Amino acid sequence: MTLEPGFWSAILAALLGLALTVGLERFLQTAASLRRPAAAWALHVGLYGLAYVVLVFVLGRPIFATALLCAFFLLLVVVSNAKFKALREAFVFQDYEYFTDAIRHPRLYIPFLGWGKFFLAAAGFIAALTIGLWLEAVPALRAAWTAQWGAMALLAVLSLGLLLWGNSARLMVQIAPEQDVQALGLLASFWRYWQQGRERPSLSSPFADVASTFTSFLSGADSLADLPHLISVQSESFFDARRISDEIRPEILAEFDRFKSEAVASGYLQVPAWGANTVRSEFSFLSGIENSALGVHRFNPYRAVCAGWSVATVASWLKQQGYRTICIHPYPASFYQRNRVFPLFGFDEFLDIKAFADVERTGPYIGDLSVADKVASVLEQATGPVFIHVITMENHGPLHLEKIAAGDIEALYHQPPPQGCEDLTIYLRHIRNADAMLTRLRGALSASDRPASLCWYGDHVPIMPSVYAALGTPCGDVDYFIWNSTTHHINSSHQGIAIHDLAWLWMQSNNIGSASSPILK
């Protein structure tokens, strides 16, 4: 039996592509080690081999299939490096929605990749298409055991066998992307993260534990009429940037300072996100569950909720006590699937970008002051106690796409900042608007006939790599305060906490709940 050239060309193209993927892994910021477990190599070869077999079976062009797979692998490397640079975290399987979200919300993603890298990846796919459509012909003889299909059958059996063997090893992962990619390689780490992502979390929220213990938690109120309005503001990328430079004018956060001086509690807040991935902080605040306890679901807890994981939140807890629960977020509710998740969290209403149809934008997004006006409007129309969770957008990057306006430097600094701090100037301009939002909220809360309480916090520090290179990198903690309209604690103590403890601390500050709660111990 004589093997046709098509048999050997298919085998050689597969080996070439496999070698190229191993070489491309070396360009990762968290370069994968060649000295990885045999099971990790088996997963890498098995996954690549099966993808190659499918493409060759469909296209009939081995070189074309190799070019497409290598172009996609190159894209993964480029995206992973861009993510690591901006967010200090390697690309993981749970990030697969980056690709669809980049199409739906290009401004939020592509600029962080960099237009140069974006066009490099695009050029790779164009080159692959060129190779496949013009430079390679489908063999005249394909459907024979001695030709291309025979090679595909052999590769399919070998690849499937390696995949099953590698999978049986159940390689350990640390749920630390950089370490796992280095130890197992990109494809093997993807495979293990995918497997663990299929397992639903077994954790329950402390709010579920409290709800089952207390039939009513009105420890400081005789009726619904005495319950305070509760407003939590998750301020986009908010942290006190004056920490990284003494040249920033302190008055840009004058109202923030005033709130802190009157706060029940304030201080640094430990959050599980850096630069992005808002939902990690958001989920921990609402649920009271520590992000690191979620395993692989810590990267995007909302996906597990959409898959059927039922979790109690501060919203569902307050709803049981008679609160109307509302979320205000001036962006499409479909982002992060909040339109599906927040009703499951116990929110009665979600006011997204549609509620701001006639509002002028501040930069590319709805401004913080407009969001404060919406909060004031909801409070004015309220007939009972309301819990409003606000997720702002104004300070969302990419900051480098905005321009410094005349007078910004003089208004924001004592002395001009060093070179490379243009993003900081844009950022300060936006947090000055966040401070104006606080002024508007103070007026609305003070005007209410009902007592009110405000919990303000940042979700993560902003993405400003050139600024941090010039002025120093912050630790990643953001700032928070808890303020009550009826009680001002002048010079209250500075208390650092983790975000999963914040909501219950807020409830306790309003005499809501029990001091013996399991949340804070």
C-alpha positions as CSV (number, residue, x, y, z in Angstrom):
1,M,0.0,0.0,0.0
2,T,1.4,3.3,-1.1
3,L,0.6,6.4,0.8
4,E,-0.4,9.4,-1.2
5,P,1.4,12.8,-0.9
6,G,-1.8,14.2,0.6
7,F,-1.3,11.8,3.6
8,W,2.2,13.1,4.3
9,S,1.4,16.8,3.7
10,A,-1.5,16.5,6.3
11,I,0.8,14.9,8.9
12,L,3.7,17.4,8.3
13,A,1.4,20.4,8.4
14,A,0.0,19.1,11.8
15,L,3.5,18.7,13.2
16,L,4.5,22.2,11.9
17,G,1.5,23.8,13.5
18,L,2.0,22.1,16.8
19,A,5.6,23.2,16.9
20,L,4.6,26.8,16.1
21,T,2.1,26.9,19.0
22,V,4.8,25.7,21.4
23,G,7.0,28.5,20.1
24,L,4.3,31.1,20.4
25,E,3.8,30.2,24.0
26,R,7.3,31.4,24.7
27,F,6.2,35.0,23.8
28,L,3.7,35.0,26.7
29,Q,4.5,37.5,29.4
30,T,3.9,34.5,31.7
31,A,5.9,32.2,29.4
32,A,4.8,28.6,29.6
33,S,7.5,26.2,30.8
34,L,8.7,23.4,28.5
35,R,9.2,21.3,31.6
36,R,5.6,20.7,32.2
37,P,3.8,17.5,33.3
38,A,3.3,14.8,30.6
39,A,-0.4,15.1,31.0
40,A,-0.2,18.8,30.2
41,W,1.6,18.0,27.0
42,A,-1.0,15.4,26.2
43,L,-3.8,17.9,26.6
44,H,-1.9,20.5,24.5
45,V,-1.3,18.0,21.6
46,G,-4.8,16.5,21.9
47,L,-6.6,19.8,21.8
48,Y,-4.6,21.1,19.0
49,G,-4.8,17.9,17.0
50,L,-8.6,17.6,17.3
51,A,-9.0,21.2,16.2
52,Y,-6.7,20.6,13.3
53,V,-8.6,17.4,12.2
54,V,-11.9,19.2,12.2
55,L,-10.6,22.1,10.1
56,V,-8.9,19.9,7.6
57,F,-12.0,17.7,7.3
58,V,-14.0,20.9,6.5
59,L,-11.5,22.8,4.4
60,G,-9.5,20.1,2.8
61,R,-6.4,22.3,3.1
62,P,-3.9,21.3,5.8
63,I,-1.7,24.3,5.4
64,F,-4.7,26.6,5.6
65,A,-5.9,24.8,8.7
66,T,-2.4,25.2,10.3
67,A,-2.3,28.9,9.4
68,L,-5.8,29.5,10.9
69,L,-5.0,27.7,14.1
70,C,-1.6,29.5,14.5
71,A,-3.2,32.8,13.8
72,F,-5.8,32.2,16.5
73,F,-3.1,31.0,18.9
74,L,-1.1,34.2,18.1
75,L,-4.2,36.2,18.9
76,L,-4.5,34.5,22.3
77,V,-0.9,35.3,23.1
78,V,-1.3,39.0,22.1
79,V,-4.6,39.3,24.1
80,S,-3.1,37.6,27.1
81,N,-0.1,39.9,27.1
82,A,-2.3,43.0,26.7
83,K,-4.4,41.8,29.6
84,F,-1.4,41.2,31.7
85,K,0.0,44.7,31.0
86,A,-3.3,46.4,31.8
87,L,-4.8,44.2,34.5
88,R,-1.7,42.3,35.9
89,E,-3.5,39.0,35.1
90,A,-3.0,36.4,32.3
91,F,-5.8,35.4,30.0
92,V,-7.9,32.5,31.2
93,F,-10.6,30.4,29.7
94,Q,-13.4,32.4,31.5
95,D,-12.3,35.4,29.5
96,Y,-13.7,34.0,26.2
97,E,-16.4,36.6,26.2
98,Y,-13.7,39.2,25.6
99,F,-14.0,38.4,21.9
100,T,-17.7,38.8,21.6
101,D,-17.7,41.8,24.0
102,A,-15.0,43.5,21.9
103,I,-17.4,43.4,18.9
104,R,-20.4,44.7,21.0
105,H,-18.4,47.2,23.0
106,P,-15.2,47.9,21.0
107,R,-14.2,51.1,22.9
108,L,-14.0,49.1,26.2
109,Y,-11.6,46.5,24.8
110,I,-9.7,47.2,21.6
111,P,-7.8,50.3,22.8
112,F,-6.3,48.3,25.7
113,L,-5.1,45.7,23.2
114,G,-3.6,48.5,21.2
115,W,-4.4,49.2,17.6
116,G,-1.0,48.0,16.5
117,K,-1.5,44.6,18.1
118,F,-5.1,44.5,16.8
119,F,-3.9,45.1,13.2
120,L,-1.1,42.5,13.7
121,A,-3.7,39.9,14.7
122,A,-5.9,40.9,11.8
123,A,-3.0,40.6,9.4
124,G,-2.3,37.1,10.7
125,F,-5.9,36.0,9.8
126,I,-5.7,37.8,6.5
127,A,-2.4,36.0,5.8
128,A,-4.0,32.7,6.8
129,L,-7.0,33.3,4.4
130,T,-4.6,34.2,1.6
131,I,-2.6,31.0,2.1
132,G,-5.7,28.9,2.2
133,L,-7.7,30.4,-0.7
134,W,-5.1,31.2,-3.2
135,L,-1.9,29.3,-2.5
136,E,-3.2,25.8,-1.6
137,A,-5.5,23.6,-3.5
138,V,-7.6,20.8,-2.2
139,P,-6.0,17.5,-3.1
140,A,-7.8,15.6,-5.9
141,L,-7.8,12.5,-3.9
142,R,-9.0,13.0,-0.3
143,A,-11.4,10.3,0.7
144,A,-9.0,7.3,0.9
145,W,-7.2,5.6,3.7
146,T,-3.9,6.2,1.9
147,A,-4.7,9.9,1.4
148,Q,-5.8,12.9,3.5
149,W,-8.7,11.2,5.2
150,G,-6.5,8.4,6.4
151,A,-4.1,10.9,7.9
152,M,-7.0,12.6,9.6
153,A,-8.3,9.3,11.0
154,L,-4.9,8.5,12.4
155,L,-4.5,12.0,13.9
156,A,-8.0,11.9,15.4
157,V,-7.4,8.6,17.2
158,L,-4.0,9.8,18.5
159,S,-5.3,13.2,19.6
160,L,-8.4,11.8,21.2
161,G,-6.4,9.2,23.1
162,L,-3.9,11.9,24.3
163,L,-6.8,14.2,25.4
164,L,-8.5,11.4,27.3
165,W,-5.2,10.4,29.0
166,G,-4.3,13.9,29.9
167,N,-7.8,14.6,31.2
168,S,-7.7,11.5,33.4
169,A,-4.7,13.0,35.3
170,R,-6.9,15.8,36.6
171,L,-4.0,18.2,36.8
172,M,-3.9,20.5,39.8
173,V,-4.5,24.2,39.2
174,Q,-3.9,27.0,41.7
175,I,-6.6,29.3,40.2
176,A,-3.7,31.7,39.8
177,P,-3.5,32.4,36.1
178,E,0.1,33.3,35.8
179,Q,1.3,30.3,37.8
180,D,-1.1,27.9,36.0
181,V,-0.1,29.0,32.5
182,Q,3.6,28.8,33.4
183,A,3.2,25.3,34.9
184,L,0.7,23.7,32.4
185,G,0.8,25.8,29.2
186,L,-2.0,27.8,27.7
187,L,-4.2,25.0,26.3
188,A,-3.9,22.7,29.3
189,S,-4.7,25.5,31.7
190,F,-7.7,26.5,29.6
191,W,-8.9,22.9,29.7
192,R,-8.7,22.6,33.5
193,Y,-10.3,26.0,34.0
194,W,-13.2,25.0,31.7
195,Q,-13.7,21.8,33.6
196,Q,-13.8,23.5,37.0
197,G,-16.1,26.2,35.6
198,R,-18.7,23.5,34.8
199,E,-19.0,22.8,38.6
200,R,-21.5,25.0,40.3
201,P,-20.3,26.8,43.5
202,S,-21.4,25.2,46.7
203,L,-21.1,28.4,48.8
204,S,-24.0,30.3,50.2
205,S,-24.2,34.0,51.0
206,P,-24.1,35.2,54.6
207,F,-27.3,37.1,53.8
208,A,-29.0,33.7,53.3
209,D,-27.8,32.6,56.7
210,V,-29.0,35.7,58.4
211,A,-32.3,35.6,56.5
212,S,-33.0,32.1,57.8
213,T,-32.1,33.1,61.3
214,F,-34.1,36.4,61.6
215,T,-37.7,36.8,60.6
216,S,-37.3,40.5,61.0
217,F,-34.2,42.6,61.5
218,L,-35.9,45.9,62.3
219,S,-33.8,46.4,65.5
220,G,-33.9,50.2,65.3
221,A,-37.3,50.8,63.7
222,D,-40.9,50.2,64.7
223,S,-42.3,50.2,61.2
224,L,-41.4,50.6,57.5
225,A,-41.9,54.4,58.0
226,D,-38.8,54.5,60.2
227,L,-36.5,52.6,57.8
228,P,-33.9,54.7,56.1
229,H,-33.3,55.0,52.4
230,L,-30.2,53.1,51.5
231,I,-28.0,54.2,48.6
232,S,-24.8,52.4,47.6
233,V,-22.6,53.9,44.9
234,Q,-20.0,51.8,43.1
235,S,-18.0,54.6,41.7
236,E,-16.1,53.5,38.5
237,S,-12.4,53.2,39.1
238,F,-12.6,55.5,42.1
239,F,-9.7,55.8,44.5
240,D,-8.1,58.8,46.2
241,A,-5.4,59.6,43.6
242,R,-3.9,62.2,45.9
243,R,-2.2,59.3,47.5
244,I,0.2,58.9,44.6
245,S,1.1,62.6,44.2
246,D,1.3,65.6,46.5
247,E,1.0,67.9,43.5
248,I,-2.7,67.1,43.0
249,R,-4.9,69.9,44.4
250,P,-6.7,68.5,47.5
251,E,-9.9,70.5,46.8
252,I,-10.8,68.3,43.8
253,L,-12.3,65.9,46.4
254,A,-13.5,68.4,48.9
255,E,-17.0,66.9,49.2
256,F,-15.5,63.4,49.5
257,D,-13.3,64.7,52.4
258,R,-16.3,66.2,54.0
259,F,-18.3,63.0,53.8
260,K,-15.4,61.1,55.3
261,S,-15.0,63.5,58.2
262,E,-18.7,62.9,59.0
263,A,-18.7,59.2,58.2
264,V,-19.7,56.3,60.5
265,A,-16.8,54.4,58.9
266,S,-14.3,55.1,56.2
267,G,-10.9,53.8,55.0
268,Y,-9.2,51.6,52.5
269,L,-11.2,48.8,50.8
270,Q,-9.6,45.6,49.6
271,V,-11.1,44.7,46.3
272,P,-10.5,41.6,44.1
273,A,-10.1,43.5,40.9
274,W,-7.4,45.6,39.3
275,G,-8.1,48.0,36.5
276,A,-11.3,46.2,35.3
277,N,-13.5,43.2,36.0
278,T,-16.0,45.3,38.0
279,V,-18.3,42.3,38.6
280,R,-15.8,40.7,40.9
281,S,-16.0,43.6,43.4
282,E,-19.7,44.1,42.6
283,F,-20.6,40.5,43.4
284,S,-18.6,40.4,46.6
285,F,-20.3,43.6,47.8
286,L,-23.8,42.4,47.0
287,S,-23.4,38.8,48.2
288,G,-21.0,39.1,51.1
289,I,-19.0,36.2,49.6
290,E,-15.2,36.5,49.4
291,N,-14.0,36.4,45.8
292,S,-11.1,34.0,46.5
293,A,-13.6,31.4,47.9
294,L,-15.3,31.1,44.5
295,G,-12.5,29.1,42.9
296,V,-12.5,29.4,39.2
297,H,-15.8,31.3,39.3
298,R,-14.0,34.3,40.9
299,F,-13.2,35.5,37.4
300,N,-16.8,36.1,36.6
301,P,-19.3,35.0,39.2
302,Y,-22.3,36.1,37.2
303,R,-21.8,33.3,34.7
304,A,-22.5,30.8,37.5
305,V,-25.6,32.7,38.5
306,C,-26.9,32.6,34.9
307,A,-26.2,28.8,34.9
308,G,-28.5,28.3,37.9
309,W,-26.5,29.1,41.0
310,S,-29.0,30.7,43.5
311,V,-27.3,33.2,45.8
312,A,-28.8,35.6,48.3
313,T,-27.7,39.3,48.3
314,V,-28.2,42.4,50.4
315,A,-30.9,43.3,47.8
316,S,-32.9,40.2,48.3
317,W,-32.5,40.5,52.0
318,L,-33.7,44.1,52.1
319,K,-36.6,43.2,49.7
320,Q,-37.9,40.7,52.3
321,Q,-38.1,43.5,54.8
322,G,-40.2,45.8,52.6
323,Y,-37.6,47.7,50.7
324,R,-38.1,48.5,47.0
325,T,-34.8,47.5,45.4
326,I,-33.5,49.4,42.3
327,C,-30.2,49.4,40.4
328,I,-29.1,52.4,38.3
329,H,-26.4,51.8,35.7
330,P,-26.0,54.2,32.7
331,Y,-24.9,51.5,30.3
332,P,-26.7,48.6,28.5
333,A,-28.1,46.2,31.1
334,S,-27.0,43.2,28.9
335,F,-23.3,44.0,29.7
336,Y,-22.1,41.2,32.0
337,Q,-25.6,39.8,31.7
338,R,-26.8,42.1,34.4
339,N,-30.3,42.0,32.8
340,R,-30.5,38.3,33.8
341,V,-28.5,38.4,37.0
342,F,-30.0,41.4,38.9
343,P,-33.6,40.1,39.0
344,L,-32.2,36.9,40.5
345,F,-30.3,39.0,43.0
346,G,-33.6,40.5,44.2
347,F,-33.7,43.8,42.4
348,D,-37.2,45.0,41.5
349,E,-36.1,47.4,38.7
350,F,-33.0,48.1,36.6
351,L,-32.6,51.6,35.2
352,D,-30.0,51.2,32.4
353,I,-28.9,53.4,29.5
354,K,-32.5,53.6,28.3
355,A,-33.3,55.7,31.3
356,F,-30.8,58.3,30.2
357,A,-31.9,58.7,26.6
358,D,-32.1,62.5,26.7
359,V,-29.0,63.1,28.8
360,E,-25.9,64.7,27.4
361,R,-22.8,62.6,27.9
362,T,-19.7,63.7,29.8
363,G,-16.9,62.3,27.6
364,P,-17.9,59.0,26.1
365,Y,-20.3,58.0,28.9
366,I,-23.2,59.3,31.0
367,G,-21.8,61.7,33.6
368,D,-21.8,61.1,37.3
369,L,-23.9,64.2,38.0
370,S,-26.6,62.9,35.7
371,V,-26.7,59.7,37.6
372,A,-27.0,61.6,40.9
373,D,-30.0,63.5,39.4
374,K,-31.6,60.1,38.6
375,V,-31.1,59.0,42.2
376,A,-32.6,62.2,43.4
377,S,-35.6,61.6,41.1
378,V,-36.1,58.1,42.4
379,L,-36.0,59.3,46.0
380,E,-38.5,62.1,45.3
381,Q,-41.0,59.6,43.9
382,A,-40.5,56.9,46.6
383,T,-43.5,56.1,48.7
384,G,-41.6,53.7,51.0
385,P,-38.0,52.8,51.9
386,V,-35.8,52.2,48.8
387,F,-32.4,50.5,48.3
388,I,-30.7,52.0,45.3
389,H,-27.5,50.4,44.1
390,V,-25.6,52.7,41.7
391,I,-23.0,51.6,39.2
392,T,-21.4,54.7,37.6
393,M,-19.6,54.8,34.2
394,E,-18.1,58.2,33.6
395,N,-14.6,57.3,34.8
396,H,-14.4,54.1,32.7
397,G,-11.4,54.0,30.4
398,P,-9.7,54.0,28.1
399,L,-8.5,57.3,29.5
400,H,-5.9,57.8,26.8
401,L,-8.6,58.2,24.2
402,E,-9.7,61.5,25.8
403,K,-8.0,64.9,25.4
404,I,-6.8,67.3,28.1
405,A,-8.7,70.5,28.0
406,A,-7.4,74.0,28.4
407,G,-7.1,74.9,32.1
408,D,-7.1,71.3,33.3
409,I,-3.5,71.3,34.5
410,E,-3.9,74.5,36.5
411,A,-7.2,73.4,38.0
412,L,-6.0,70.0,39.0
413,Y,-2.4,70.4,40.1
414,H,-0.2,72.7,42.1
415,Q,2.6,71.9,39.7
416,P,2.4,70.2,36.3
417,P,2.8,66.4,36.5
418,P,5.7,64.5,35.0
419,Q,5.7,63.4,31.4
420,G,3.5,60.3,30.8
421,C,0.8,61.5,33.2
422,E,-1.7,62.6,30.7
423,D,-4.1,59.8,31.8
424,L,-3.9,61.0,35.4
425,T,-5.1,64.5,34.3
426,I,-8.1,62.9,32.5
427,Y,-8.8,60.7,35.5
428,L,-8.7,63.7,38.0
429,R,-11.1,65.6,35.8
430,H,-13.5,62.7,36.1
431,I,-13.2,62.2,39.9
432,R,-13.8,65.9,40.3
433,N,-17.1,65.2,38.7
434,A,-17.6,62.2,41.1
435,D,-17.1,64.8,43.9
436,A,-19.8,66.9,42.3
437,M,-22.0,63.9,42.3
438,L,-21.5,63.6,46.1
439,T,-22.6,67.2,46.5
440,R,-25.8,66.5,44.6
441,L,-26.4,63.3,46.6
442,R,-25.9,65.2,49.9
443,G,-28.6,67.6,48.9
444,A,-31.0,64.9,47.8
445,L,-30.5,62.8,51.0
446,S,-30.7,65.8,53.3
447,A,-34.0,66.9,51.6
448,S,-35.6,63.5,52.1
449,D,-38.3,63.2,54.8
450,R,-36.9,59.8,55.6
451,P,-33.5,59.1,57.2
452,A,-30.9,58.1,54.6
453,S,-27.6,56.4,54.4
454,L,-24.9,56.4,51.7
455,C,-22.3,53.7,51.2
456,W,-19.6,54.9,48.6
457,Y,-16.8,52.8,47.3
458,G,-14.6,52.3,44.3
459,D,-14.6,49.0,42.3
460,H,-10.9,49.0,41.4
461,V,-8.1,51.3,40.7
462,P,-7.9,52.7,37.1
463,I,-5.7,51.4,34.3
464,M,-2.9,54.0,34.1
465,P,0.4,52.1,33.5
466,S,2.4,55.1,32.3
467,V,1.3,57.1,35.4
468,Y,2.2,54.3,37.7
469,A,5.6,54.0,36.0
470,A,6.2,57.7,36.7
471,L,4.7,58.1,40.2
472,G,4.6,54.6,41.7
473,T,2.0,51.8,41.6
474,P,-0.7,51.8,44.2
475,C,-1.4,48.7,46.2
476,G,-4.8,48.2,44.6
477,D,-6.9,49.1,47.6
478,V,-9.6,51.7,46.9
479,D,-11.5,54.0,49.2
480,Y,-14.9,53.8,50.9
481,F,-17.1,55.6,53.4
482,I,-20.4,55.0,55.2
483,W,-22.5,58.1,56.0
484,N,-25.8,58.5,57.8
485,S,-28.0,61.6,57.5
486,T,-29.0,61.4,61.1
487,T,-25.6,60.8,62.7
488,H,-22.4,62.6,61.9
489,H,-19.2,61.1,63.4
490,I,-16.7,63.9,63.3
491,N,-13.2,62.5,62.9
492,S,-14.4,58.9,62.7
493,S,-11.8,56.2,62.8
494,H,-10.1,55.0,59.7
495,Q,-11.1,51.3,59.2
496,G,-9.7,49.1,56.5
497,I,-11.9,46.2,55.4
498,A,-12.5,43.8,52.6
499,I,-15.4,44.5,50.2
500,H,-17.3,41.3,51.0
501,D,-17.7,42.7,54.6
502,L,-18.8,46.2,53.5
503,A,-22.5,45.7,53.0
504,W,-23.0,44.1,56.4
505,L,-20.9,46.8,58.1
506,W,-23.2,49.3,56.4
507,M,-26.3,47.4,57.7
508,Q,-24.9,47.5,61.2
509,S,-24.1,51.2,61.1
510,N,-27.9,51.7,60.5
511,N,-28.9,49.3,63.3
512,I,-30.1,46.9,60.7
513,G,-29.4,43.3,61.6
514,S,-27.8,41.7,64.6
515,A,-24.3,42.2,66.0
516,S,-24.1,38.5,66.3
517,S,-24.3,38.1,62.5
518,P,-21.9,35.5,61.0
519,I,-20.8,38.1,58.4
520,L,-18.4,40.1,60.6
521,K,-16.5,38.0,63.1
